[in-house]
Amino acid sequence: MAFSIGSEPQGRVAPCSATGECAAGVELLVAASREREGLDGTLHLEPPGPLAGETNQFCCSEDGVVLGVVTLSSGAHVELLALVHPDHRRKGIGRALLEAARAECRRRGLGRVLMVSEESSCAGPSFAQVTGGRYRFSEHLMEVEPATASLPSAPLEESMTLREADAGDSKRLSHLFSVCFDDPEERRLEQISTWLRDPEQRIYVGWLEGQAIAVLRAASNGATADLNTFGVHPAFRGRGLGRQMLESVLRGLLGEGETVRIEVQTDNDKALSLYLSCGFRTITTYRYYELRT
């Protein structure tokens, strides 16, 4: 996909891998956004490995320099984040990246996508609106460091067993994810299998009386662990089992010296209270806009 960017040379939008040739360029792009605008962004700019037949990252490059990038998540509820270098905005790069992402979503049979923008971004919220985005909700990105963690365990009325999942748990996990997050089992199965093969991904499963009732995924690079897909079976909620699981996983990750991050919707007072009580603090806030593809 080629496009004109005024008096500048042509740029080109093409699929790229988070670990491929453009990876270093994307890192420089993120670093520039951090330095110039104080943006965090990296959580969404590191998409998981794509499912078979999917592309989840596109870059705009010129002479080997990455000018912009857009990423998509996998699954039924796709999140999109686009980032253009501050020196190359208002040249059509963002729109070209967005169109490539929309085309990929249409190819997947998706009619809508959520565009993510940091609340403090100079350009993100306005770009989302002028491209047809409708604001839906906001999430805090929270972080806890080993030096600031506080994990005062509450008395346990019932004790849950925690272990890491392996390849033999794929079908069981797809059912648990489906129940916890209201997602189709078939689509989750391939995604879970991909996670279980990834050495940087860990899926923790909570067991009670022989039944898998809770799940929590950690994506770790050795320095930072991002907690995702944290859910408890609806029949077992409200019994303190989620707190028990979170505290146990946190102790392990913090004990390894990792900084831990998690996201929470700004209006989810119960979860926000839990995370604050475990030592998390808000480092940025994301706004989500719904776009038609």
C-alpha positions as CSV (number, residue, x, y, z in Angstrom):
1,M,0.0,0.0,0.0
2,A,1.7,3.2,-1.1
3,F,0.6,6.8,-0.2
4,S,1.7,10.3,-0.8
5,I,3.0,12.3,2.2
6,G,3.2,15.7,0.6
7,S,6.7,16.9,-0.2
8,E,8.3,13.9,1.6
9,P,9.3,10.7,-0.3
10,Q,6.7,8.0,-0.6
11,G,6.2,5.8,2.4
12,R,5.0,2.2,2.3
13,V,2.7,0.4,4.7
14,A,3.4,-3.3,4.9
15,P,2.9,-6.2,7.3
16,C,5.7,-6.7,9.8
17,S,6.6,-8.8,12.8
18,A,7.0,-7.7,16.3
19,T,10.3,-9.6,16.3
20,G,11.3,-9.1,12.6
21,E,13.4,-6.5,10.8
22,C,11.3,-3.5,11.9
23,A,11.4,-4.4,15.6
24,A,14.4,-2.1,16.3
25,G,12.7,0.7,14.4
26,V,9.5,0.3,16.4
27,E,11.5,0.5,19.6
28,L,13.1,3.8,18.4
29,L,9.6,5.1,17.6
30,V,8.3,4.2,21.0
31,A,11.4,5.8,22.6
32,A,10.8,9.0,20.7
33,S,7.1,9.1,21.9
34,R,8.2,8.5,25.5
35,E,10.8,11.2,25.3
36,R,8.8,13.8,23.4
37,E,5.3,13.2,24.9
38,G,5.8,11.0,28.0
39,L,3.7,8.2,26.5
40,D,3.9,4.6,27.7
41,G,2.3,2.8,24.8
42,T,4.5,-0.3,24.8
43,L,1.9,-2.6,26.4
44,H,-0.2,-2.4,23.3
45,L,2.7,-2.1,20.8
46,E,3.8,-5.6,21.7
47,P,1.1,-7.8,20.2
48,P,1.1,-11.5,20.8
49,G,2.1,-13.8,18.0
50,P,-0.7,-13.8,15.4
51,L,-3.0,-16.7,14.9
52,A,-2.7,-18.7,11.7
53,G,-3.8,-16.6,8.8
54,E,-3.7,-13.3,10.7
55,T,-1.5,-10.2,10.5
56,N,-1.4,-8.2,13.7
57,Q,1.2,-5.5,12.9
58,F,1.8,-3.1,10.1
59,C,4.6,-0.6,9.7
60,C,5.2,2.5,7.6
61,S,8.9,2.7,6.6
62,E,11.0,4.9,4.4
63,D,14.6,4.1,3.7
64,G,14.7,1.6,6.6
65,V,13.3,4.1,9.1
66,V,10.0,3.2,10.8
67,L,7.7,6.3,10.7
68,G,4.6,4.7,12.1
69,V,3.2,1.4,13.3
70,V,-0.3,0.0,14.0
71,T,-0.9,-3.2,16.0
72,L,-4.0,-5.5,16.3
73,S,-4.7,-8.0,19.0
74,S,-6.1,-11.5,18.2
75,G,-9.5,-12.8,19.2
76,A,-13.1,-11.8,18.9
77,H,-12.6,-8.4,20.5
78,V,-9.8,-6.7,18.7
79,E,-7.8,-3.7,20.1
80,L,-5.9,-1.4,17.8
81,L,-3.1,1.0,18.6
82,A,-1.4,3.3,16.1
83,L,1.7,5.4,16.7
84,V,3.3,7.9,14.3
85,H,6.6,9.6,14.9
86,P,6.0,13.2,16.2
87,D,8.0,14.6,13.2
88,H,6.0,12.8,10.6
89,R,2.4,13.5,11.6
90,R,-0.3,15.2,9.4
91,K,1.2,13.5,6.3
92,G,-1.4,10.7,5.9
93,I,0.7,8.0,7.6
94,G,-1.8,7.5,10.5
95,R,-4.8,7.2,8.1
96,A,-2.9,4.7,5.8
97,L,-1.9,2.6,8.8
98,L,-5.5,2.7,10.0
99,E,-6.9,1.6,6.7
100,A,-4.5,-1.4,6.6
101,A,-5.7,-2.4,10.0
102,R,-9.3,-2.0,9.1
103,A,-8.8,-4.1,5.9
104,E,-7.3,-6.8,8.1
105,C,-10.3,-6.7,10.4
106,R,-12.7,-6.9,7.5
107,R,-10.8,-9.9,6.2
108,R,-11.2,-11.6,9.6
109,G,-15.0,-10.9,9.4
110,L,-15.0,-8.2,12.1
111,G,-17.3,-5.2,11.8
112,R,-15.9,-3.2,14.7
113,V,-12.5,-2.6,16.4
114,L,-11.5,-0.7,19.6
115,M,-8.8,2.0,19.0
116,V,-6.7,2.6,22.1
117,S,-5.1,6.0,22.9
118,E,-3.3,7.2,26.0
119,E,-5.4,9.9,27.7
120,S,-2.3,12.2,27.8
121,S,-1.5,11.8,24.1
122,C,-1.4,15.1,22.2
123,A,-2.7,13.5,19.0
124,G,-4.4,10.2,19.9
125,P,-7.9,11.2,21.1
126,S,-8.4,13.7,18.3
127,F,-7.2,11.2,15.7
128,A,-9.7,8.6,17.0
129,Q,-12.5,11.1,16.8
130,V,-11.8,12.5,13.3
131,T,-11.5,8.9,11.9
132,G,-15.0,8.1,13.2
133,G,-14.2,6.7,16.6
134,R,-16.9,6.8,19.4
135,Y,-15.6,6.9,23.0
136,R,-16.6,3.8,25.0
137,F,-14.6,3.5,28.2
138,S,-11.2,4.1,29.9
139,E,-8.7,1.8,31.6
140,H,-5.9,2.5,34.1
141,L,-2.5,0.9,33.5
142,M,-1.2,0.0,37.0
143,E,2.2,-1.1,38.1
144,V,3.8,-2.6,41.2
145,E,7.5,-2.9,41.9
146,P,9.2,-5.4,44.2
147,A,10.3,-2.5,46.5
148,T,6.8,-1.1,46.9
149,A,4.7,-4.3,47.0
150,S,2.3,-4.8,49.9
151,L,0.6,-8.2,50.1
152,P,-1.2,-8.5,53.5
153,S,-2.9,-11.9,53.0
154,A,-6.5,-12.1,54.3
155,P,-7.6,-15.2,56.3
156,L,-8.5,-18.0,53.9
157,E,-11.9,-19.7,54.3
158,E,-11.1,-22.1,51.4
159,S,-7.7,-22.8,49.9
160,M,-7.2,-22.9,46.1
161,T,-4.4,-24.8,44.5
162,L,-2.4,-22.9,41.9
163,R,-0.3,-24.3,39.1
164,E,1.0,-23.3,35.7
165,A,-0.8,-24.7,32.7
166,D,0.9,-26.9,30.1
167,A,-0.1,-28.2,26.6
168,G,-2.4,-30.8,28.0
169,D,-4.6,-28.1,29.5
170,S,-5.6,-26.5,26.2
171,K,-9.1,-27.7,25.9
172,R,-9.8,-27.2,29.6
173,L,-8.5,-23.7,29.4
174,S,-10.5,-22.8,26.3
175,H,-13.7,-23.8,28.1
176,L,-12.7,-21.8,31.2
177,F,-11.8,-18.8,29.1
178,S,-15.1,-19.0,27.3
179,V,-17.0,-19.1,30.6
180,C,-15.0,-16.3,32.3
181,F,-14.8,-13.9,29.3
182,D,-17.8,-14.9,27.1
183,D,-15.6,-15.8,24.1
184,P,-16.1,-18.6,21.6
185,E,-14.3,-21.7,22.7
186,E,-13.1,-22.6,19.2
187,R,-11.3,-19.3,18.7
188,R,-9.8,-19.3,22.1
189,L,-8.3,-22.8,21.7
190,E,-5.9,-21.8,18.9
191,Q,-4.9,-18.6,20.9
192,I,-4.3,-20.6,24.1
193,S,-2.2,-23.2,22.2
194,T,0.0,-20.3,20.9
195,W,0.4,-18.8,24.4
196,L,1.4,-22.2,25.8
197,R,4.2,-22.6,23.2
198,D,5.5,-19.1,24.0
199,P,8.4,-19.2,26.6
200,E,7.5,-15.6,27.6
201,Q,3.9,-16.5,28.5
202,R,2.7,-18.2,31.6
203,I,-0.9,-19.2,32.3
204,Y,-1.8,-19.9,35.9
205,V,-4.8,-22.0,36.7
206,G,-6.6,-22.0,40.1
207,W,-8.1,-25.3,41.2
208,L,-10.7,-26.0,43.9
209,E,-11.9,-29.5,44.7
210,G,-10.6,-30.8,41.4
211,Q,-12.2,-28.1,39.3
212,A,-10.4,-25.4,37.3
213,I,-12.1,-22.2,38.5
214,A,-9.7,-19.3,37.9
215,V,-7.2,-18.2,35.3
216,L,-4.5,-15.5,35.1
217,R,-2.0,-15.0,32.3
218,A,1.4,-13.3,32.7
219,A,3.5,-12.1,29.7
220,S,7.0,-11.6,30.9
221,N,10.3,-10.4,29.3
222,G,12.3,-11.0,32.5
223,A,12.1,-7.5,33.7
224,T,8.4,-6.7,33.4
225,A,5.4,-9.0,33.6
226,D,2.0,-7.9,32.2
227,L,-1.0,-9.6,33.8
228,N,-3.9,-10.3,31.4
229,T,-7.0,-12.4,31.1
230,F,-7.6,-12.6,34.8
231,G,-10.9,-14.3,35.5
232,V,-12.8,-16.4,38.0
233,H,-15.6,-18.8,37.0
234,P,-19.0,-17.0,37.7
235,A,-20.1,-19.7,40.1
236,F,-17.1,-19.0,42.4
237,R,-17.0,-15.2,42.4
238,G,-17.3,-13.2,45.6
239,R,-15.4,-15.7,47.8
240,G,-12.0,-14.1,47.8
241,L,-10.5,-16.7,45.4
242,G,-9.5,-14.0,42.9
243,R,-7.5,-12.1,45.5
244,Q,-5.9,-15.4,46.7
245,M,-4.8,-16.2,43.1
246,L,-3.5,-12.7,42.4
247,E,-1.5,-12.5,45.6
248,S,0.1,-15.9,45.0
249,V,1.1,-15.0,41.4
250,L,2.4,-11.6,42.5
251,R,4.6,-13.1,45.2
252,G,6.2,-15.4,42.6
253,L,6.8,-12.7,40.0
254,L,8.0,-10.1,42.5
255,G,10.2,-12.6,44.1
256,E,11.9,-13.0,40.7
257,G,12.6,-9.3,40.7
258,E,10.0,-8.4,38.0
259,T,7.9,-5.2,37.9
260,V,4.3,-6.3,37.4
261,R,1.6,-4.4,35.4
262,I,-2.1,-4.9,35.0
263,E,-5.0,-3.0,33.4
264,V,-8.4,-2.1,35.0
265,Q,-11.4,-0.2,33.8
266,T,-11.6,3.2,35.6
267,D,-15.2,2.5,36.8
268,N,-14.4,-1.0,38.2
269,D,-14.2,0.1,41.8
270,K,-13.9,-3.4,43.2
271,A,-11.0,-4.5,41.1
272,L,-9.3,-1.1,41.5
273,S,-9.5,-1.4,45.2
274,L,-8.0,-4.9,45.1
275,Y,-5.1,-3.8,43.0
276,L,-4.4,-0.7,45.1
277,S,-4.4,-2.9,48.3
278,C,-1.7,-5.1,46.6
279,G,0.6,-2.1,46.0
280,F,-0.3,-1.2,42.4
281,R,-0.3,2.4,41.3
282,T,-1.7,4.1,38.2
283,I,1.0,5.1,35.7
284,T,-1.2,6.0,32.7
285,T,-4.8,5.9,31.5
286,Y,-6.0,4.6,28.1
287,R,-9.2,5.7,26.3
288,Y,-11.0,3.2,24.0
289,Y,-12.9,4.3,20.9
290,E,-15.1,2.0,18.8
291,L,-14.4,2.2,15.1
292,R,-16.4,0.5,12.2
293,T,-14.1,-1.3,9.9
